[in-house]
Amino acid sequence: MTEYGRGRGSEPWHPEDPLYGDQGWTGHQTQQGQAPYGGDPQQQYPQQQYPQEPQYQEPYPTQPHQPYSQHPQHPQYVEQQHQGYAPHQPVYDSQGWDTGQGQYTGAVQVDPYVAADPYASQPVPVYPGETPDLYGTDDAYPPPRPPGRRHLEPEPVEEADEEESEDSFIAGGGGRGGDDGDEPGGGRRSGRSKGGKPKKRSGMACLIAAVVIIGVVGGGGYYGYSYLKARFGAAEDFAGEGTDEVVDVEIPKGAGLGQMGRILKDAGVVASAQAFVDAAGANPKGKSIQPGVYPMRKKMSAAAAVALMIDPSKLNVITVAEGWRNAKVYEAIDKKLGKPDGTTRDIAQREAKNLGLPAWAGNNPKLMDPLEGFLYPARYDLSKDSTPESLLKQMIKNATDKYAELGIEGKAKELGLENPLQVVTVASLVNAEGKNHEDFRKMSEVVYNRLKKTNDVTNQKLEFDSTYNYIKGKSDINFSIKEARALDHPYNTHFVKGLPPGPIGNPGADALNATLNPDHGGWMFFVSVDGDKTTFTKTYEEHQTLVAEFLERQKQKNGG
């Protein structure tokens, strides 16, 4: 006998049963409010002294319980001897069970030690309706069973309808009725339907299962192949120089190679962005691709696309260089836009007042070109919507914004000039005569010193060859000084005093800054003896020495 009279069998009910535990197989004690194994939990029983005996020496007590006589008001449950069961059966009463060797008896049993046993049953008055029967509802757990009968009668098994079993997979039954797994209650399903025949599997269920398996395996294989190809395979690429279809692709400022590749792919130029990135990485100049608009062919190989984009001349742009004259800018616009020669020049002359010139520009009637000096040097991206008018307006706006930024209107008088237009004119002369940016500040000093009324060496004449070349539309250093001095023209500084009526080119930022900040070195003359380096002098004698050297070099160069 185990502790507290518990039998060797497994628990007869689920652990979540509110009456879970060994309360006696009938379970009435707890149901009627009595604490397990005894009476009132507040009641204390004195410790009884008994002779020490070895514990659990005998599997069953040798003395059967005597019939209870102290509590006649309690009905006792008496089990009749079970037919076919072993002769030594425990005797069950309402308070627990005895696993002694005595037979079941039909008389009421009395325990003589009930007063001494703290675990003996205590009388509890029962009032009908006081406590609901927890085993009386349909969804309650089954009442406990005596240990001796727990495994004698197998639980009935509900046989599933054959038709229902066949469709259980599709119906969502989970195969419960057809598998041979153990049931929670200890029963087994045989996997057979009524009549002992094996249950049939639905063909539709097998078909669905096969489709699901194939879909999972096939989908996983496809995505796995795609991942491996994208990760380790060569990037998709076209071959050749592309088709005859040309598209304009604009690369924004700050774009990296990856973004460029995506833009080209979206435009249909390259097959994949990765192919373009790989080709640019393999080209030594691949990282020098500039932002702008590129005329590209569709379906080009990535290498061909990179080769086109690293060539600045392939950009669909117009780049106005520092010092360019307007005549050269007009020609470039006509060429890029596919216009007849002279189209942009005619528009500039006809629409000069409508293109956005500032109020202080274009008022001198002696100006050869009112827009000269206002087509600001920069790169201008072209698109399919570009026109000569739109480009001229953009260039003039850039120049006007730059001049306003530098504040040339307020600084004109500080420099001894009459108006802002003369500031731009000086800057154009500095840009034309200087060989490099290092010359610009000294060159502007020469201009200001020659314009002074105290200049008695050149008599306020600038004598710049660049002005004579502007009139002729040339850039020739080998011309006759005698002819230049004899040419009566407002722009010819060899003939007239002071500045020409307007700029002779479009000065850049460095020439403008040098004009506003001259060197103040007292320079009056300059000459480039070797054609590369400019030498500045303060006196006419030094200048004449250098001029003689220059003429000798030119004579030898021309073979005479």
Helices and strands as residue ranges (DSSP letters): G 3-5, H 28-31, E 91-93, E 96-98, G 147-149, H 162-166, H 168-171, G 194-196, H 203-232, E 246-251, H 257-266, H 273-282, G 286-288, E 292-297, H 302-309, G 312-314, E 317-319, H 326-337, H 343-350, G 352-354, E 379-381, H 388-406, H 408-411, G 413-415, H 420-433, H 437-451, H 465-472, H 481-486, H 509-516, E 525-527, E 535-537, H 540-557
